[in-house]
Amino acid sequence: MGVVGASVLGVPAAAFGQGIGTSKKPVSVAFWDGIVLVSADKLSSGDVSLENVRISLSGHGAVSSIQAIDAMMPVQGASPIAFHAWTAPPAGGSRSTFMSPVDSKGMVTLSVQLSSKVSVAARLSVGKDAAFKLREGIYVLAAGDVNWGQFNFTPNAAEPLVPHLPVATPQYVVIRVSRA
């Protein structure tokens, strides 16, 4: 499955992997419902009224399985342009905030560069049939297939994701989405 704008990233479309929602998840995305982290593909719907969003990214954890995140900015009549939104420390900062329009398909696409030099698209969409639903709130993104039930989440803590079982905490990125 190719990704529109892959050539803008300088990454062959074939390098975008299996895609989201397959049995081999390159990334996992959860949504904070105020009580627990819920897999973002389990949300009932996105918010169709969103046209522009403010996205804040903050990186956490020691293992650098996520190297960078680009936001694929829609361009009318052309392929999306990659906006370099975040780089993992120590090469980059731990926090970044930017504005993004929701594209004509109702999506915000983040290109997540994994440590293996493979990029995968994490698409947040307002559509009810989308893999990850787009709405205002807090998301957590991690590389690989994560069992979110193994972690407690405290949104405003210095390290918001803490295991409540004896498991390792993955490197993760907290994504805050608000109406712009």
C-alpha positions in Angstrom: 0.0 0.0 0.0 1.6 3.3 -1.1 1.3 6.7 0.6 0.6 9.8 -1.4 3.5 12.1 -1.0 6.0 9.4 -0.3 8.4 10.8 -2.9 8.3 14.1 -1.1 9.8 12.3 1.9 12.5 10.7 -0.2 11.3 7.3 0.9 10.0 4.8 -1.7 6.3 4.1 -1.3 7.1 0.4 -0.8 9.0 1.3 2.4 5.7 2.3 4.1 5.2 -1.2 5.3 1.9 -3.2 5.9 -0.1 -0.1 6.8 -2.2 0.5 9.9 -4.7 -2.1 11.1 -3.0 -5.2 9.9 -1.9 -8.0 12.2 1.7 -6.8 12.1 1.2 -3.3 13.5 4.2 -1.1 12.8 2.8 1.5 15.2 0.0 1.5 17.8 -2.1 4.5 18.6 -4.3 4.9 21.8 -6.7 7.6 22.8 -7.1 8.8 26.4 -10.8 8.6 27.2 -10.3 10.3 30.6 -10.1 7.0 32.4 -8.0 4.6 30.4 -6.1 4.4 27.1 -8.3 2.9 24.4 -6.9 1.7 21.1 -7.7 4.5 18.6 -9.1 2.0 16.1 -11.8 1.1 18.7 -13.3 4.6 18.9 -16.8 4.8 17.5 -16.3 7.9 15.4 -14.2 10.9 14.7 -15.3 14.6 14.9 -16.5 15.5 11.4 -16.6 19.2 12.4 -12.8 19.4 12.6 -11.2 21.5 9.7 -8.0 22.7 11.3 -6.2 21.2 14.3 -3.4 22.2 16.6 -1.1 19.2 17.3 1.4 19.1 20.1 3.9 16.2 20.2 6.0 15.3 23.2 8.5 12.4 23.2 9.1 10.1 26.2 11.1 6.9 26.9 14.7 6.0 26.4 14.7 3.5 23.5 14.6 5.4 20.2 12.4 3.2 18.1 10.7 6.3 16.7 13.2 8.6 15.2 11.0 11.4 13.7 7.5 12.4 12.7 6.5 14.4 9.7 3.1 15.8 9.2 1.8 15.4 5.6 0.4 18.8 4.8 -2.3 18.8 2.1 -1.8 21.0 -0.9 -4.8 21.8 -3.2 -4.2 20.1 -6.6 -0.9 18.6 -5.6 0.7 15.9 -3.5 1.0 16.6 0.2 4.2 18.2 1.5 6.1 16.8 4.4 6.5 19.1 7.3 9.2 17.9 9.7 7.2 18.1 13.0 9.4 16.3 15.5 12.7 14.5 16.0 13.6 12.3 18.9 16.2 13.6 21.4 19.1 14.0 21.5 19.1 15.1 17.8 15.8 17.0 18.4 13.7 18.5 21.1 11.2 16.6 23.2 8.3 18.9 22.3 6.8 20.4 19.2 3.5 22.2 18.3 2.1 23.0 14.9 -1.2 23.6 13.1 -2.5 21.3 10.4 -5.5 21.4 8.1 -7.7 18.3 7.9 -7.4 17.2 4.3 -10.3 16.8 1.9 -10.7 13.2 2.9 -11.1 14.1 6.5 -7.6 13.0 7.6 -4.4 14.2 9.3 -1.5 12.0 8.2 1.6 11.6 10.3 4.6 9.8 8.7 6.4 8.0 11.5 10.1 7.2 10.9 11.1 4.1 12.8 14.6 3.3 13.8 14.9 0.7 11.0 14.7 3.6 8.5 11.2 2.6 7.6 8.4 5.1 7.6 4.8 4.2 8.2 1.7 6.4 7.9 -0.5 6.9 11.0 -3.7 8.4 9.6 -6.1 10.0 12.0 -9.5 10.4 10.3 -12.9 11.8 11.0 -14.5 8.8 9.1 -16.2 6.1 11.2 -14.6 3.4 9.1 -11.1 4.8 9.5 -8.4 2.8 11.4 -7.7 5.7 13.8 -10.4 8.2 14.6 -9.6 11.9 14.7 -11.1 13.9 17.5 -9.9 16.5 20.0 -8.0 14.9 22.9 -4.8 13.1 23.8 -3.3 10.2 21.8 -0.3 8.1 22.6 1.7 6.6 19.7 4.4 3.8 20.1 6.2 1.6 17.7 5.0 -2.0 17.3 2.0 -3.7 18.8 1.3 -2.3 22.3 -1.1 -3.7 24.8 -2.3 -0.4 26.3 -4.1 -2.2 29.1 -0.7 -2.8 30.7 -0.1 0.9 31.4 -1.5 3.7 33.6 -1.7 7.1 31.9 -1.5 10.4 33.8 -1.7 13.1 31.1 0.1 16.0 32.9 2.9 13.9 34.6 6.5 14.3 33.5 6.4 10.6 32.4 2.7 10.1 31.6 2.8 6.4 30.7 3.7 4.0 33.5 3.4 0.2 33.5 1.2 -1.3 36.2 2.6 -4.8 35.3 6.3 -5.8 35.1 6.8 -4.8 31.5 9.1 -2.4 29.8 7.8 1.0 28.9 8.3 1.7 25.1 9.4 4.9 23.7 6.2 6.8 22.9 4.9 10.1 21.7 2.0 11.9 23.3 -0.1 13.7 20.7 -2.5 16.4 21.8 -5.1 17.4 19.3 -7.2 20.5 19.7 -9.4 22.6 17.4 -7.4 25.4 15.8 
